Amino acid sequence: PALTGGLSRRRRLQGVAAAAALLPLLTLVLTHLRGHANLASDALLYLLIVVLVALAGGFYPALLAALAGSLLLNWFFIPPLHHWTIATGNNVLALVVFVAVAALVSSVVDLAARRTRQAARASAEAQTLATAAGSVLRNPTEGDLARCIGMLDTDDDRSVFDVVIAIAMCVRPWNAASYAITAGRPVAAFAILTAFST
């Protein structure tokens, strides 16, 4: 699955805007506090910004914030200051870990958003199917049965077999199987006919 599938374009743009506003602001504050905070504190504060950006905008805005934050850390806080070179291997390790942790947190936030959207869609589909099934069971008409069978997603036929079979048992099973075939759901039709042939 794509790493942008969980969040809307608007939300990703909000993440980019948050990074564009918060990273320079944090850099300004930290440069004024240069003698009072060490590199570990600076890196943790930049990581906090990356996490906030991940929450707001997902993976790619947070990854962008992580890379920008690492460049800002390097330029303003890692000796030699205002150079793209890094004097010690320990500082290189700190930057690499910073970017890795930021990328991992960003991917987890994006995955959580994608799963939330999938769960909401599945819940809505289940509610719609339950409503249609209730309608069929209370007052079975051929139109209700056709609508209920037509709502079945071909990928989800196995998960709705029990619902289709329960509906078919309460109404006309041969009509249910016929509508399932007409709707292009041969697996559901087979399940209905199998339930009544035993």
C-alpha positions, 0 to 999 in steps of 0.5 A, spaced: 500 500 500 502 507 498 504 511 504 500 516 502 493 512 502 491 513 509 491 521 509 488 526 505 492 531 500 489 537 505 492 533 511 499 532 508 499 539 506 498 541 513 503 537 515 508 540 510 506 547 512 507 545 520 514 543 518 515 549 514 513 553 520 515 549 526 522 547 524 525 555 523 521 557 529 525 551 533 532 553 530 531 560 532 529 558 539 535 553 540 540 558 537 538 563 542 539 557 547 545 555 544 549 555 551 544 552 555 542 545 551 546 540 548 546 536 542 542 531 545 536 536 547 536 539 540 535 533 536 530 530 541 526 537 540 527 536 532 524 529 533 518 532 537 517 537 531 517 531 526 512 527 530 508 533 530 508 533 523 507 526 522 501 526 526 498 532 522 501 530 515 503 523 515 509 519 512 512 524 506 511 531 510 514 528 516 520 525 512 521 531 509 521 534 516 526 529 518 531 531 513 530 538 514 531 537 521 537 533 520 540 539 515 538 544 521 542 540 526 548 539 522 548 547 520 547 550 526 548 545 532 554 540 530 561 542 530 564 545 526 558 550 526 555 553 519 559 547 515 556 541 512 561 537 514 561 533 521 567 533 525 566 526 529 563 520 528 558 520 534 555 526 531 554 522 524 551 517 528 546 521 532 544 524 525 542 517 522 539 515 528 534 521 528 532 520 521 531 513 522 527 514 528 523 520 524 522 515 518 519 509 523 514 514 527 512 517 520 510 510 517 507 508 523 502 514 523 501 513 516 499 506 517 494 508 523 491 513 519 490 508 513 487 502 518 482 507 521 480 509 514 479 502 512 475 500 519 471 506 517 469 503 510 468 496 513 464 499 518 459 503 513 459 497 509 457 492 514 451 497 517 449 498 510 448 490 509 445 489 516 440 494 514 438 491 507 438 484 510 433 486 516 429 489 510 429 483 506 428 479 513 422 483 515 418 484 508 422 480 503 421 482 496 425 480 490 428 488 489 431 487 496 434 481 495 437 483 489 440 490 492 442 485 498 446 480 493 448 486 489 452 490 495 457 484 496 464 485 494 467 480 490 473 480 495 469 479 501 464 474 498 467 469 504 466 474 509 458 475 507 456 467 506 453 467 512 449 473 511 447 471 504 445 464 507 441 466 512 437 471 508 436 466 503 433 461 508 428 466 510 426 468 503 426 464 496 433 461 496 432 459 488 431 467 487 437 468 491 441 464 487 439 467 481 440 474 483 447 472 486 449 469 479 445 475 475 449 480 480 456 476 478 457 473 484 457 466 483 461 464 489 455 467 493 450 463 489 454 456 490 454 457 497 446 459 497 445 452 493 450 448 497 446 450 503 439 448 501 442 441 497 444 438 503 
